[in-house]
Amino acid sequence: MNMAGNDRVKGENIIAQARGFGADIAGIARVADLKDSPSHWFSEIMPDFEGVGTHPSDRKKRGIVQWPKGAKSAIVIGVGHPRSQPEIDWWIDSSGKGNTPGNQRLMDVIGKLADWLEHKTDIRCFKLPYNIEKGGIYLKDAAVLAGLGCIGMNNLVITPQYGPRQRIRVMLVNAELPSTGSMDFDPCTGCEMPCHKVCPQQAFNHPVYSQAAYGRETLPGRTGVYDRFRCNEQMLIDEANVEAMDSDKKEGVVQRVKYCRRCEMACPVGNGS
């Protein structure tokens, strides 16, 4: 069947389909708004970063987004990451597509949604990789603009349902769809910020960015205290403590990395997740 009606109905149908394919949360953001969002704006002027998750780039530095031609809207999906299922985000080396079980699930949802859109409508889909240098965009900004939650004092997306414990993926489309965001939600006001206290690298202990230096009110970590270089030090430690595990696939023994989630786990929001 072809989707009929106005763009609002289209957007609601798309979100319903995303949930039907396995997403726990979903929303829509405008690409025009994303291009002016904090991470996309900051990426042009912040110091180059060569940490975990980055790749060589032919641009002037890493972290600069290359937008697909014709992309007008972003469909943002998320899956909950319950405390009882830490393995959802364990990085499996040599596992092939997806690398973590959570990302594999997200990619499956995006694939089904893209097939549905392109077969049932005239919408063209741009399925994005996770890494910026490979063609991705900044997921946290997209999630906030799509109305899924807010950026917390831990520099993570916090949603009412799951707190900071969800995994997110984005697909761009060439259709002008109305945004579902942003959400009037800020659970960090008045919080004692246990996320800052549990960080093993003290990545939130000192101001790193200032409004005066960057001319922008919205800063990383909300108040300019998130130090991604210190955070990366912990990720390198986690990678050095890689575990060998048996795989049920042809590769046999594979390597598993359990990246730090202390700031996620300390957050009281969505505490039942």
Phi, psi and omega per residue, in radians:
M1 nan 2.541 3.069
N2 -1.558 2.505 3.111
M3 -1.324 2.240 -3.119
A4 -1.959 2.964 3.059
G5 1.666 -2.993 -3.057
N6 -1.427 3.101 -3.082
D7 -1.110 -0.573 3.132
R8 -1.075 -0.776 3.101
V9 -1.122 -0.694 3.104
K10 -1.021 -0.839 -3.128
G11 -1.070 -0.744 3.118
E12 -1.115 -0.678 3.107
N13 -1.136 -0.707 3.139
I14 -1.101 -0.787 3.128
I15 -1.104 -0.720 3.113
A16 -1.098 -0.719 3.118
Q17 -1.145 -0.707 3.115
A18 -1.036 -0.748 3.096
R19 -1.144 -0.689 3.125
G20 -1.124 -0.517 3.129
F21 -1.483 -0.070 3.042
G22 2.190 -0.023 3.086
A23 -1.313 2.494 3.057
D24 -1.509 -0.587 3.104
I25 -2.414 2.653 -3.131
A26 -2.769 2.652 3.103
G27 -2.846 3.128 -3.079
I28 -2.309 2.409 3.072
A29 -2.248 2.697 3.090
R30 -1.502 2.368 3.117
V31 -1.077 -0.639 3.120
A32 -1.025 -0.662 3.101
D33 -1.270 -0.659 -3.141
L34 -1.076 -0.669 -3.091
K35 -1.098 -0.401 3.125
D36 -1.836 0.177 -3.127
S37 -1.305 2.788 -3.010
P38 -0.923 -0.886 -3.074
S39 -1.125 -0.738 -3.131
H40 -1.175 -0.632 3.118
W41 -1.228 -0.809 -3.099
F42 -1.160 -0.517 -3.062
S43 -1.030 -0.438 -3.122
E44 -1.313 -0.453 -2.980
I45 -2.123 -0.228 -3.132
M46 -1.294 2.758 3.112
P47 -1.004 2.546 3.107
D48 -1.071 2.533 -3.072
F49 -2.268 2.210 -3.091
E50 -2.071 0.549 -3.052
G51 -1.423 -2.952 -3.136
V52 -0.987 2.323 3.103
G53 1.641 -0.130 3.095
T54 -1.680 2.845 -3.126
H55 -2.403 2.807 3.054
P56 -0.975 2.534 -3.089
S57 -2.362 2.557 3.087
D58 -1.585 0.053 3.047
R59 -1.439 3.106 -3.099
K60 -1.105 -0.433 3.020
K61 -2.839 2.959 3.126
R62 -1.221 2.788 3.016
G63 1.530 0.041 3.121
I64 -1.590 2.167 -3.078
V65 -1.348 2.413 3.028
Q66 -1.934 1.796 -3.020
W67 -1.325 2.320 3.073
P68 -1.083 2.423 3.130
K69 -1.116 2.238 3.106
G70 1.640 -0.096 -3.136
A71 -1.231 2.248 -3.087
K72 -2.165 -0.471 -3.114
S73 -2.406 2.695 3.107
A74 -2.065 2.226 3.029
I75 -1.724 2.087 -3.046
V76 -1.921 2.236 3.111
I77 -2.173 2.728 3.091
G78 -2.526 2.673 3.018
V79 -2.188 2.415 -3.136
G80 -1.149 2.598 3.138
H81 -2.159 1.423 -3.063
P82 -1.051 2.631 3.085
R83 -0.980 -0.582 -3.070
S84 -1.337 -0.083 -3.108
Q85 -2.238 1.094 -3.117
P86 -1.089 -0.422 -3.084
E87 -1.138 -0.248 3.125
I88 -1.008 -0.553 -3.093
D89 -2.024 0.326 3.030
W90 -1.330 2.226 -3.073
W91 -1.420 2.114 -3.131
I92 -1.851 1.918 3.099
D93 -1.244 2.449 3.135
S94 1.212 0.290 3.122
S95 -1.430 -0.095 -3.135
G96 1.484 -2.552 -3.030
K97 -1.057 2.220 3.006
G98 1.849 -0.765 3.072
N99 1.176 -0.585 3.008
T100 -2.191 2.626 3.102
P101 -1.014 -0.653 3.123
G102 -1.123 -0.750 3.128
N103 -1.185 -0.607 3.067
Q104 -1.073 -0.727 3.099
R105 -1.120 -0.755 3.117
L106 -1.080 -0.750 3.130
M107 -1.124 -0.610 3.098
D108 -1.130 -0.763 3.113
V109 -1.101 -0.823 3.139
I110 -1.053 -0.743 3.136
G111 -1.073 -0.789 3.134
K112 -1.158 -0.697 -3.141
L113 -1.171 -0.709 3.113
A114 -1.118 -0.752 3.103
D115 -1.063 -0.754 -3.137
W116 -1.102 -0.798 -3.121
L117 -1.111 -0.784 -3.047
E118 -1.317 -0.388 3.089
H119 -1.561 -0.516 -3.057
K120 -1.771 -0.243 -3.126
T121 -2.412 -3.113 3.075
D122 -1.717 0.309 -3.123
I123 -1.380 2.329 3.057
R124 -1.701 2.402 -3.069
C125 -1.940 2.512 3.051
F126 -2.058 1.728 3.104
K127 -1.378 2.109 -2.991
L128 -1.735 2.543 2.980
P129 -1.285 2.943 -3.134
Y130 -1.278 -0.732 -3.015
N131 -1.373 2.407 3.140
I132 -1.048 -0.794 -3.062
E133 -1.183 -0.272 3.108
K134 -1.722 0.021 3.092
G135 2.091 0.163 3.140
G136 -1.476 3.109 3.064
I137 -2.230 3.078 -3.123
Y138 -1.405 1.947 -2.976
L139 -1.219 -0.668 -3.079
K140 -1.100 -0.765 3.122
D141 -1.086 -0.717 3.134
A142 -1.098 -0.722 -3.128
A143 -1.116 -0.718 3.140
V144 -1.159 -0.807 -3.120
L145 -1.187 -0.393 3.086
A146 -1.514 0.037 3.051
G147 1.415 0.393 -3.138
L148 -1.471 -0.445 -3.111
G149 3.080 -2.654 -3.138
C150 -2.355 2.917 3.003
I151 -1.468 2.163 -3.114
G152 -1.523 3.091 3.101
M153 -1.169 -0.201 3.059
N154 -1.607 0.145 3.141
N155 1.128 0.393 3.090
L156 -2.015 2.768 3.019
V157 -1.248 2.231 3.073
I158 -1.995 2.160 3.113
T159 -1.921 2.696 3.107
P160 -1.059 -0.601 -3.065
Q161 -1.318 -0.748 -2.937
Y162 -2.140 0.021 -3.005
G163 1.081 -2.339 3.101
P164 -1.593 0.161 -3.007
R165 -1.747 1.280 2.979
Q166 -2.623 2.796 3.044
R167 -1.956 2.555 -2.969
I168 -2.251 2.584 3.049
R169 -2.525 2.715 -3.079
V170 -2.314 2.515 2.978
M171 -2.243 2.372 3.075
L172 -1.667 2.637 3.103
V173 -2.357 2.825 -3.100
N174 -1.615 0.253 -3.134
A175 -1.822 2.504 3.035
E176 -1.406 1.825 3.128
L177 -1.979 2.518 3.137
P178 -1.209 2.446 3.132
S179 -1.205 2.556 3.066
T180 -1.682 -0.042 -3.068
G181 -1.967 -3.025 -0.050
S182 -1.639 2.927 -3.074
M183 -1.635 2.429 3.048
D184 -1.485 1.453 -2.983
F185 -2.648 2.134 3.121
D186 -2.628 1.536 -3.110
P187 -1.377 -0.076 -3.059
C188 -1.463 -0.304 -3.140
T189 -1.091 2.139 -3.132
G190 1.426 -0.016 -3.129
C191 -1.305 2.555 3.098
E192 -1.399 0.024 3.040
M193 0.973 1.053 3.054
P194 -1.070 -0.413 3.109
C195 -1.036 -0.638 3.137
H196 -1.244 -0.633 -3.022
K197 -1.277 -0.496 -3.048
V198 -1.583 -0.126 -3.072
C199 -1.110 2.119 -3.102
P200 -1.209 -0.325 -3.129
Q201 -1.856 0.084 -3.138
Q202 0.936 0.799 -3.070
A203 -1.275 -0.158 -3.128
F204 -1.998 0.180 -2.966
N205 -1.451 -0.333 -3.033
H206 -2.385 2.505 3.060
P207 -1.070 2.330 -3.135
V208 -2.011 -0.648 -3.115
Y209 -2.143 2.588 3.132
S210 -2.273 2.659 3.089
Q211 -1.092 -0.646 -3.117
A212 -1.126 -0.695 -3.095
A213 -1.278 -0.614 -3.024
Y214 -1.894 -0.163 3.095
G215 1.097 0.573 -3.085
R216 -2.471 2.345 -3.103
E217 -1.294 -0.681 -3.122
T218 -1.482 2.082 -3.048
L219 -2.142 2.795 3.077
P220 -0.985 2.379 -3.062
G221 1.259 0.218 3.128
R222 1.263 -0.676 -3.133
T223 -2.036 0.211 3.089
G224 1.452 0.323 -3.063
V225 -1.807 -0.047 -3.107
Y226 -1.419 2.121 -3.122
D227 -1.860 1.754 -3.078
R228 -1.218 -0.386 3.099
F229 -1.231 -0.688 3.062
R230 -1.173 -0.732 3.093
C231 -1.034 -0.696 3.137
N232 -1.127 -0.547 3.101
E233 -1.043 -0.690 3.118
Q234 -1.193 -0.660 3.119
M235 -1.113 -0.639 3.090
L236 -1.165 -0.669 3.063
I237 -1.090 -0.750 3.129
D238 -1.076 -0.698 3.125
E239 -1.190 -0.565 3.107
A240 -1.219 -0.383 3.123
N241 -1.736 0.565 -3.120
V242 -1.020 2.552 3.135
E243 -1.928 2.495 3.010
A244 -1.545 2.428 3.134
M245 -2.536 2.647 3.085
D246 -1.334 2.432 3.103
S247 -1.902 2.566 3.085
D248 -1.508 0.131 3.110
K249 -1.827 -3.126 -2.982
K250 -1.189 -0.330 -3.075
E251 -1.301 -0.181 3.101
G252 1.309 -2.070 -3.130
V253 -1.386 2.299 3.120
V254 -2.206 2.972 -3.134
Q255 -1.782 2.409 -3.123
R256 -2.177 2.271 3.106
V257 -1.983 2.263 3.082
K258 -1.856 1.604 -3.102
Y259 -1.207 2.620 -3.098
C260 -1.013 2.365 3.066
R261 -2.312 0.438 -3.024
R262 -1.044 -0.729 -3.133
C263 -1.175 -0.573 3.059
E264 -1.137 -0.861 -3.038
M265 -1.194 -0.458 -3.131
A266 -1.368 -0.339 -3.071
C267 -1.222 2.230 -3.127
P268 -1.383 -0.186 -3.111
V269 -1.266 2.421 -3.099
G270 1.062 0.671 -2.955
N271 -1.112 -0.367 3.133
G272 -1.392 -0.132 -3.085
S273 -1.443 nan nan
